[in-house]
Amino acid sequence: MIAGVQLLIKYALFPAFAIDITLNGLGFAILVFSTLFIAAGGYIINDIYDIETDAVNKPTKVIVGKHISEDIANKLYILFTVIGVGLGFYLSNSVGRPPFFIVFITISGLLYIYASYLKQIAVVGNIVVSGAVALSLLIVGIFELIPAITTTNQVDQSSMFEILTDFSILAFLINFIREIVKDIQDVDGDHKAGMQTLPIIFGKTRTAKIAFGLTCFTILIIAYYVGTFVYMHMLAILYFLIFVIAPLIYIAIKLFTAEKKQEFKHISLMLKIVMFTGMLSMALYYFIL
C-alpha cells in the first residue's frame, strides 16, 4: 500500500497539476525502495518485541520464534534498515539536499522506539506509528517538490505540498483510528505483557466510543474538504460519498455497537479498505482537472 500510494502521488496527483518535480524514474524507485525497506525493518522489529503478545492475540500468525529464529529476525531488521537508510543517504545527496537524510534516520528511529517502548504507552505509540504512515506520503513531496522550487513556481509548489499534506492528514487519522481498534483486538495479549494501551486503561467499551468519536470527526473533516475544494466536480463528490464517507459511517455505527473481538477485526479491515480508497482518490485529480 505504501508503494501504491507513492506511485499515485508521482504518476497521478503531480501530473494532474503539471507541477515541477525533481526525481527521474530511477530516483523515484530509490525513494520507494528506501521507504519499503525501512517499513519492512519496522515490521520485523515490531514482531520481535511482540512475540509474547502475538502468542496470545494471533498464535496462528506468529513468525518470529516459530518460522524463523529471533536471531535471524534481528539480522534481517538490521539489514533492511541499513539498506533503507543507505538508499536514503544516496538519494539525499543525489538531489543536492544532504540534510534530507535526517528524514530516513528519523523514521527508522521512530519505528524502533515505537516497537521497543512507545507502543506500551497509551495514545503515544498510536500517534507515532500513524505519523510514520503520514510521513511515507510527505516524503514524496519533500524529495520531489522542494528541490524543484524556484522563484517563479514557489506558489504552485507550496499549493501542491498543501494538497499532499491534506492526504497525509487523512492517512494519519484513519491509521490512528485503526491502531486504537487493533489495541482493542489485542487487549488480552497486551495486558499479559504489561502494556498500558487505551483499552487497558479505559476498558474496551469506552475505547470503542473514543474511536467512534474520532471516526465522526474524520467524516466531518472529509465532508468539509469535499464541500470546500471539490464541490464543483460531481465525479469527485460521488467518489468520496460512496467510497470514503459511506464506509466511515458504517464503521462508526459498528464501533458504537461492537463488543466481540471478531467485530473489531472486521472494523480494522474496513479501515484498511477506506485507507486504500481514500488514497486512491488522488487519481480523481487526473480526470477532473
C-alpha angles and dihedrals in degrees: 000000000000092000092044093053093047089051090051090052092049101041105026112023100039096043090050089064095036088231126175112255136186112210127077121209094279094046092050091048088054090052092050094047092045090055092045095049092050091047091049090051089051091053091049096050089045091054090049092055091041097058092109097043095042090053086065103030101041111003094167092057099049111127107165110073092012109053098012130020123253089243093057090045090054091050091049090050091053092044095049094044093048091049092048095047091042092054088048091052091051093047094048091054094043091059091046095248107108093169089065085075086080089072092064093044090049095050095047091045093050092050091053094046090047093053096043101040123344097064088067091062119082115252095347094082091044091052094048097051091043089050089053089054091051090049090056086067098039092050089069089057092045093056100032104038110028099055089048095055116123133169090263100048101034095109093049093047092049092049091051091050089052091054090049089049089054090056090046090054090051090050090048094051096047093045091047091055090047092051090054091048090050089052088056089051092049098042095117096053093039091052091051090051091052097247123156104220124157096263091050092052100038103019130250096278096052092043090052088054089052089052088048091054092048090050091052089049090051091050090053091048092052092045090052091049092049093046093048105038111019102028091117094059114074093190091058093045092051092046094052092044095049103033104029115017098038094051090047090052088051090049091049091053091048091049090054092055105027119118109150126076091238090057092054090047088055091049090051090053091049091052090052089052091049089050088056096046091044092054091042088062086078086079089062091072089062090061103035100046 
